[in-house]
Amino acid sequence: MNILLVDDERLLVKGLKKSLEQEGFNVTAAYDGNEAFNVFSSTPFDFVILDLMLPEIDGITLCKMIREKSDVPIIMLTAKDSEIDKVLGLELGADDYMTKPFNTRELLARIRAIGRRLEKQTQKEAIYTVMDLELNLNLRQVKLKGKEIDLTPKEFDILALLIHNRGRVYSREQIFQLIWKEPCFDTRTIDVHIKNLREKLKDNQQKSAMIQTKWGVGYFFRRD
């Protein structure tokens, strides 16, 4: 699991990062809201631990910005013990809330609890229906207007990645690393797979295409 840890208390970050990494997590640290959002926008994360009081962009605003791009789980941290802050954070999309100082073991337990809940939810929601497209993760099957579409394993995996993270832009390098599980040496491979996907899905209308291109960045699946 890749975790983004955002807090301007460097000693806390150092200790928490070490503890999380000892538990097998990959942790990227950011020390202000602007840095965190830039990192989040360019790197896939499975979890965000986010302090409420941050320089540049505060935690509440950053939580809202992340939610506009992704459904990634978020735990908010704060030194404040205010019900208003807690409610506001949860209303903006945080999954949980912890007041400093906190026990690291409790934080780990909450991360794992949220992870288990989302895993069960994902298993229940193994079928994605978007417009005329239906993708079944368990059967590895894609249908367009009720008719099954024959995709290669990599085409299916790319489509599943983009649909599961609708609206989030992935660079060619990120897609390659996530699907092939190795460093990317040739981004043209992704362009070819996307081209083939679009042809098979009859998805070649530029403005209304399901798989959109963010020029100079990468690809994403439309949210609307």
VOPAGU-2260 file (C-alpha; in pm, 1 decimal, decimal comma):
REM VOPAGU-2260
SITE   aa  ch    i         X         Y         Z
SITE  MET   A    0       0,0       0,0       0,0
SITE  ASN   A    1     134,7     341,4     -99,5
SITE  ILE   A    2      62,3     606,0     164,3
SITE  LEU   A    3      94,1     984,2     134,4
SITE  LEU   A    4     175,7    1133,6     476,6
SITE  VAL   A    5     115,8    1508,9     500,1
SITE  ASP   A    6     222,7    1701,4     811,4
SITE  ASP   A    7     450,3    1999,0     877,8
SITE  GLU   A    8     584,9    1849,3    1204,1
SITE  ARG   A    9     901,7    1691,7    1069,3
SITE  LEU   A   10     985,0    1490,3    1381,1
SITE  LEU   A   11     636,0    1340,1    1384,2
SITE  VAL   A   12     662,1    1260,8    1013,6
SITE  LYS   A   13    1002,4    1097,8    1059,4
SITE  GLY   A   14     880,9     870,8    1338,9
SITE  LEU   A   15     547,2     786,1    1180,8
SITE  LYS   A   16     705,1     717,8     842,8
SITE  LYS   A   17     950,6     475,0    1004,1
SITE  SER   A   18     671,0     295,5    1191,9
SITE  LEU   A   19     453,8     261,1     882,3
SITE  GLU   A   20     743,2     137,0     671,3
SITE  GLN   A   21     825,0    -124,9     936,4
SITE  GLU   A   22     469,7    -252,6     884,6
SITE  GLY   A   23     533,1    -294,1     512,7
SITE  PHE   A   24     379,6      27,6     377,5
SITE  ASN   A   25     546,5     252,9     120,6
SITE  VAL   A   26     536,4     608,0     258,0
SITE  THR   A   27     587,6     939,3      77,6
SITE  ALA   A   28     608,0    1248,8     299,3
SITE  ALA   A   29     496,2    1603,0     219,7
SITE  TYR   A   30     526,7    1899,3     455,8
SITE  ASP   A   31     278,1    2154,5     321,7
SITE  GLY   A   32     -50,6    2145,0     132,8
SITE  ASN   A   33      86,2    2267,7    -197,5
SITE  GLU   A   34     365,4    2009,1    -204,7
SITE  ALA   A   35     119,5    1736,7    -105,0
SITE  PHE   A   36    -126,0    1817,5    -382,5
SITE  ASN   A   37     149,6    1826,3    -644,5
SITE  VAL   A   38     279,9    1488,6    -527,4
SITE  PHE   A   39     -69,6    1340,1    -513,2
SITE  SER   A   40    -148,2    1463,1    -865,1
SITE  SER   A   41     157,0    1292,5   -1012,1
SITE  THR   A   42     173,4     966,7    -813,6
SITE  PRO   A   43     -86,2     693,2    -744,1
SITE  PHE   A   44    -160,8     651,4    -371,6
SITE  ASP   A   45    -376,9     400,4    -185,5
SITE  PHE   A   46    -411,4     604,8     133,7
SITE  VAL   A   47    -363,7     962,1     259,2
SITE  ILE   A   48    -285,0    1064,7     617,7
SITE  LEU   A   49    -348,4    1436,6     632,2
SITE  ASP   A   50    -288,0    1696,1     905,5
SITE  LEU   A   51    -553,0    1964,6     945,2
SITE  MET   A   52    -314,7    2253,7    1014,8
SITE  LEU   A   53     -81,6    2292,6     716,0
SITE  PRO   A   54     106,8    2582,3     555,9
SITE  GLU   A   55      33,4    2690,3     195,6
SITE  ILE   A   56    -293,9    2496,6     163,5
SITE  ASP   A   57    -474,9    2394,0     483,6
SITE  GLY   A   58    -584,4    2035,0     543,3
SITE  ILE   A   59    -957,0    2099,4     499,9
SITE  THR   A   60    -903,5    2263,3     160,6
SITE  LEU   A   61    -656,1    1994,4      55,9
SITE  CYS   A   62    -901,4    1720,3     154,2
SITE  LYS   A   63   -1164,1    1881,7     -67,1
SITE  MET   A   64    -916,9    1912,6    -357,9
SITE  ILE   A   65    -816,4    1547,0    -327,3
SITE  ARG   A   66   -1180,6    1438,2    -314,6
SITE  GLU   A   67   -1247,2    1618,3    -642,6
SITE  LYS   A   68    -985,0    1394,9    -806,3
SITE  SER   A   69   -1002,7    1065,2    -619,6
SITE  ASP   A   70   -1189,3     841,2    -373,5
SITE  VAL   A   71    -865,2     742,8    -199,1
SITE  PRO   A   72    -915,6     681,6     177,8
SITE  ILE   A   73    -817,8     979,2     396,2
SITE  ILE   A   74    -746,1     991,7     769,9
SITE  MET   A   75    -721,7    1344,9     907,5
SITE  LEU   A   76    -491,8    1435,2    1197,9
SITE  THR   A   77    -521,0    1744,1    1413,0
SITE  ALA   A   78    -408,9    1895,5    1739,6
SITE  LYS   A   79    -753,7    2050,2    1769,9
SITE  ASP   A   80   -1020,3    1864,3    1964,4
SITE  SER   A   81   -1306,1    2050,6    1800,5
SITE  GLU   A   82   -1629,3    1884,6    1692,1
SITE  ILE   A   83   -1668,5    2150,3    1420,6
SITE  ASP   A   84   -1331,6    2062,6    1264,2
SITE  LYS   A   85   -1409,2    1693,3    1292,6
SITE  VAL   A   86   -1751,3    1722,1    1129,5
SITE  LEU   A   87   -1622,1    1952,9     856,4
SITE  GLY   A   88   -1338,5    1714,9     770,8
SITE  LEU   A   89   -1572,7    1417,0     752,6
SITE  GLU   A   90   -1829,0    1609,5     548,2
SITE  LEU   A   91   -1558,6    1699,9     295,8
SITE  GLY   A   92   -1475,0    1334,8     246,1
SITE  ALA   A   93   -1230,8    1219,9     514,9
SITE  ASP   A   94   -1288,1     856,0     613,3
SITE  ASP   A   95   -1164,9     890,4     970,8
SITE  TYR   A   96   -1026,9    1143,1    1216,9
SITE  MET   A   97    -762,0    1126,5    1492,6
SITE  THR   A   98    -665,4    1391,4    1746,3
SITE  LYS   A   99    -298,4    1444,2    1836,0
SITE  PRO   A  100    -126,0    1302,3    2027,6
SITE  PHE   A  101    -233,7     958,0    1911,5
SITE  ASN   A  102    -112,0     601,8    1945,7
SITE  THR   A  103      62,9     474,9    1631,9
SITE  ARG   A  104     -80,9     125,4    1684,0
SITE  GLU   A  105    -431,9     272,6    1681,5
SITE  LEU   A  106    -356,1     456,5    1357,5
SITE  LEU   A  107    -231,8     132,7    1201,0
SITE  ALA   A  108    -546,6     -46,1    1318,5
SITE  ARG   A  109    -765,8     220,7    1160,5
SITE  ILE   A  110    -574,1     207,4     831,7
SITE  ARG   A  111    -620,8    -168,5     815,9
SITE  ALA   A  112    -988,7    -146,8     916,7
SITE  ILE   A  113   -1062,1     103,5     639,8
SITE  GLY   A  114    -864,0    -110,9     396,4
SITE  ARG   A  115   -1067,8    -421,9     484,9
SITE  ARG   A  116   -1394,6    -232,4     451,8
SITE  LEU   A  117   -1300,4     -97,5     110,8
SITE  GLU   A  118   -1182,6    -440,7      -3,0
SITE  LYS   A  119   -1521,1    -591,1      85,9
SITE  GLN   A  120   -1696,4    -301,2     -85,7
SITE  THR   A  121   -1483,1    -350,1    -397,1
SITE  GLN   A  122   -1568,0    -719,4    -403,0
SITE  LYS   A  123   -1937,6    -633,3    -391,4
SITE  GLU   A  124   -1894,3    -367,2    -655,9
SITE  ALA   A  125   -1696,3    -582,1    -896,7
SITE  ILE   A  126   -1916,2    -466,8   -1185,3
SITE  TYR   A  127   -1870,3    -115,2   -1322,8
SITE  THR   A  128   -2144,4      22,9   -1545,5
SITE  VAL   A  129   -2057,3     345,5   -1725,9
SITE  MET   A  130   -2280,4     473,0   -2005,5
SITE  ASP   A  131   -2320,0     174,7   -2244,2
SITE  LEU   A  132   -2014,1      -0,5   -2103,2
SITE  GLU   A  133   -2012,1    -278,3   -1843,3
SITE  LEU   A  134   -1689,6    -414,0   -1691,7
SITE  ASN   A  135   -1696,3    -723,8   -1469,0
SITE  LEU   A  136   -1376,0    -762,0   -1267,8
SITE  ASN   A  137   -1446,1   -1115,7   -1147,1
SITE  LEU   A  138   -1527,3   -1251,0   -1492,8
SITE  ARG   A  139   -1273,2   -1020,0   -1662,8
SITE  GLN   A  140   -1546,6    -942,9   -1910,2
SITE  VAL   A  141   -1639,2    -621,3   -2092,2
SITE  LYS   A  142   -1968,8    -558,2   -2267,9
SITE  LEU   A  143   -2068,7    -266,5   -2487,8
SITE  LYS   A  144   -2444,2    -224,2   -2530,2
SITE  GLY   A  145   -2483,5    -580,0   -2404,6
SITE  LYS   A  146   -2238,0    -728,1   -2654,1
SITE  GLU   A  147   -1915,4    -879,3   -2521,8
SITE  ILE   A  148   -1594,3    -710,5   -2637,0
SITE  ASP   A  149   -1279,7    -916,8   -2681,3
SITE  LEU   A  150    -991,7    -745,2   -2499,9
SITE  THR   A  151    -637,3    -864,2   -2439,7
SITE  PRO   A  152    -539,6    -911,6   -2071,3
SITE  LYS   A  153    -339,5    -587,3   -2069,6
SITE  GLU   A  154    -618,6    -391,3   -2240,8
SITE  PHE   A  155    -860,9    -516,5   -1975,8
SITE  ASP   A  156    -624,0    -425,0   -1691,8
SITE  ILE   A  157    -570,2     -73,2   -1828,6
SITE  LEU   A  158    -943,9     -19,0   -1872,6
SITE  ALA   A  159   -1014,2    -150,9   -1521,4
SITE  LEU   A  160    -749,9      82,4   -1373,5
SITE  LEU   A  161    -895,0     387,9   -1546,7
SITE  ILE   A  162   -1259,5     304,3   -1469,0
SITE  HIS   A  163   -1185,2     230,7   -1103,7
SITE  ASN   A  164   -1016,3     573,1   -1075,0
SITE  ARG   A  165   -1247,8     775,6   -1297,6
SITE  GLY   A  166   -1133,2    1133,5   -1346,0
SITE  ARG   A  167    -778,9    1066,8   -1229,6
SITE  VAL   A  168    -507,0    1127,2   -1488,0
SITE  TYR   A  169    -236,1     862,5   -1518,0
SITE  SER   A  170      83,9     921,9   -1709,1
SITE  ARG   A  171     200,5     657,8   -1956,2
SITE  GLU   A  172     484,0     568,9   -1719,6
SITE  GLN   A  173     243,2     521,2   -1427,4
SITE  ILE   A  174       9,8     299,8   -1629,5
SITE  PHE   A  175     300,4      85,9   -1746,8
SITE  GLN   A  176     441,7      45,6   -1395,5
SITE  LEU   A  177     102,1     -38,0   -1243,7
SITE  ILE   A  178       0,0    -288,3   -1512,8
SITE  TRP   A  179     332,1    -448,1   -1612,6
SITE  LYS   A  180     482,4    -422,3   -1259,6
SITE  GLU   A  181     818,4    -306,7   -1395,3
SITE  PRO   A  182     990,2      19,6   -1497,0
SITE  CYS   A  183     865,9     177,8   -1818,8
SITE  PHE   A  184    1116,4     185,3   -2103,9
SITE  ASP   A  185     881,0     263,7   -2393,0
SITE  THR   A  186     571,2     481,0   -2345,0
SITE  ARG   A  187     455,8     403,5   -2700,2
SITE  THR   A  188     332,9      67,8   -2568,8
SITE  ILE   A  189      64,5     249,4   -2368,4
SITE  ASP   A  190     -35,5     466,7   -2666,0
SITE  VAL   A  191     -85,1     154,0   -2877,6
SITE  HIS   A  192    -295,4     -17,2   -2610,0
SITE  ILE   A  193    -510,9     294,0   -2560,4
SITE  LYS   A  194    -558,2     324,3   -2938,7
SITE  ASN   A  195    -667,0     -39,6   -2959,9
SITE  LEU   A  196    -901,1       2,6   -2662,1
SITE  ARG   A  197   -1066,3     303,8   -2821,1
SITE  GLU   A  198   -1117,4     119,5   -3147,5
SITE  LYS   A  199   -1270,0    -185,3   -2977,7
SITE  LEU   A  200   -1494,1      31,7   -2760,6
SITE  LYS   A  201   -1588,9     254,2   -3056,7
SITE  ASP   A  202   -1453,4     536,9   -2843,4
SITE  ASN   A  203   -1298,8     760,9   -3107,7
SITE  GLN   A  204   -1506,9    1079,1   -3066,9
SITE  GLN   A  205   -1255,0    1318,9   -2920,3
SITE  LYS   A  206   -1480,2    1541,4   -2708,4
SITE  SER   A  207   -1717,1    1272,0   -2580,0
SITE  ALA   A  208   -1472,7     979,8   -2562,9
SITE  MET   A  209   -1484,0     770,2   -2246,1
SITE  ILE   A  210   -1103,7     747,9   -2236,0
SITE  GLN   A  211    -976,4    1104,2   -2254,4
SITE  THR   A  212    -627,5    1239,4   -2320,9
SITE  LYS   A  213    -475,0    1504,1   -2095,7
SITE  TRP   A  214    -224,4    1645,8   -2341,5
SITE  GLY   A  215     129,7    1634,5   -2211,7
SITE  VAL   A  216      24,1    1433,2   -1906,8
SITE  GLY   A  217    -154,4    1105,9   -1982,8
SITE  TYR   A  218    -495,6     938,8   -1992,6
SITE  PHE   A  219    -809,0     927,4   -1776,9
SITE  PHE   A  220   -1165,2     792,7   -1784,5
SITE  ARG   A  221   -1440,3    1056,9   -1786,1
SITE  ARG   A  222   -1620,4    1119,0   -1458,9
SITE  ASP   A  223   -1944,2    1248,2   -1615,4
